[in-house]
């Protein structure tokens, strides 16, 4: 299992377009991936489900923990880290 | 006279009569199913059908309101692939033996409740999105057609409890004077679309607005959030004055987009629009497009059971040509096949549809169909600036064969005494690498070229842009693509032909300085992208663009080129401009 804690810095948080990008990226991997919003202590959600991810209410400056388990877990974590760190290409 | 106050969602003043829109929600009955496997299959078919419908709405909205606003439908498509939603529904069928309709309704309700209870206003608005998608699946399960607002017969102010994104996207915009909804917030899709379309809108008016009857006089003040029901004459006169003032102001703003696309050192290029029907032709002109660089004619052929008649096509082309007046209108002949099939033609099974029987290849094998279209286009060309463009050319012989048919059709029309523009320009789309590499040969047969980057990039990089595993290769600023495009333009110019571009690259802000530097003559894009593109072109000189191009052509990777392209846009347009 691989996991990482990330800070969401883009303006709208994991809503709308960034949420869609995140889910699309997660779906590229075979591993099971989940996301936990550490800033408001919501339950773990499936990173491959846009509806679940939206319900996690991840906003700007929230910390999230992303966990992946499966054959490509390391790649998945790296790819998602890159996406979040790049602020979803917003700047 | 009565006054209601709501949340101002889109400014402007509308004065007119009301149209109360009450969509019937499909009635959902619940029963126990015996064969859960067939029920799941039935559900899956409905999901696929919903995907097709939403893809169409997505494409239409992109044209009308631009990529950004239309993206909501991308999210809707993701909902239909959402494992949490799909599992919930399938489990309802499998374990509780629910019929698919009831299971969908239950799952949607669960998500709706979660969203409605969230603290963030934006998230609460997403409840409407889930319901929209859920209702679509249910309608498809029940075999019901969508009752959308495209049936409006005269300009009205729409009153509704709430409007779903797909209802808003599908309504006939020219008949909508304003929106008043009982529910909704300023981030609801109706509100966003209304702002994009510059239609006055008030949301969150409460149940009271629903007591208004169709046909009542209303004044909608979108800036203040006021609706006046049965206004006095004096009040209407006052608002009319206000409306006039706003119109004058809007004219000034739009006038800016109507300024020609001329670089700082006086080099003028053409900025035109890609359109797909009559409605978008008008919108294109409002956005400052100087004509049409690509009219997709597929809209006449899709969603029906037999091909359109010559007369029907003529009427549609003529309507668009009349809107364009003396501005150029490039009509692309039927581009079908690939991922777009017609129910009334058997395309057979193809292993590689994108490399298969499509566009000009298909038309040259269906000469009757092709002739009908060419006749309709020629007839619409009379006294207008119409040009013909053939798609998917790979070999010079295809142009010769297409032109031979065109000349036969011309001779027929002459014989019948039907008038048309005899000197009509004929061009081709450059979207196969073969055409891109043989511009000198093809130049002998055509008057112009238009680069279709969407397909050209797919074919050049050998990557299917719908396959997420390889989309990383789909890069408009890839060195290979830049070299190829540069080469096309240079060779065409050496052979005295003008070159346009009608793929997404032409409207991409980062690509515009580069294309200018290459010497592109015509930029064709979605109407909503026109104002931005013109602004960028006016901010730079041709000299600078050329220098910029020579400084990036040796860069070896895409990221570096993107970086440099961003820098020049920021330098010319200011830092706040880079919001993408």
Interface residues (C-beta under 8 A of the other chain):
Chain A: X12 X15 X16 X17 X19 X20 X23 X24 X27 X28 X46 X48 X49 X50 X51 X52 X54 X55 X57 X59 X89 X90 X91
Chain B: X71 X74 X75 X78 X79 X81 X82 X83 X84 X85 X111 X114 X115 X118 X119 X120 X122 X123 X126 X130 X468 X469 X578 X579 X580
